[in-house]
Amino acid sequence: MQAISLTPIGHVRSALVNRQDAPKQGFEGSPLATIHILPIYRKAIEDVRAGDHLIVLTWLDRADRSVLSVHPRDDPKNPITGVFSTRSPDRPNPIGLHRVKVVSLRDSLILEVADLEALDFTPVLDLKPALTGVFDA
């Protein structure tokens, strides 16, 4: 198989610094966070507005890439399940998928967002618009 190379477009800044403090999903009580976009991508973000819903793809850099099965939601009462049937951050390719709402834009390169459970300094790979009425996250 061909190797894949990804280059982050920015990173997350968040009060969440430890996995154990992060909610399992952003809508379960994550603090407001910011996404800092690299200046080279300024043109790519110029049409994003407050109120927009985005899909944020992240690289979960603190994940364990050797994990193939987990107890869903880290609850030992749940049966062991293959990671491809879960939202576990621990997986062979730890790509995070987050649906967020843009609260504000600062300095044209910083997005303040709600519902992002990613840890501080998590690399951001891409942003895509969330489609209304379509299950996408």
Secondary structure, DSSP 8 states (H G I E B T S, - for coil): --------SEEEE-S--SGGGS-SSGGGT---EEEEE-GGGHHHHTT--TT-EEEEEEE-TTS-TT--EE-GGG-TTS--EEGGGS--S-SSS-EEEEEEEEEEEETTTEEEEES----TT-EEEEEEE--TTS---
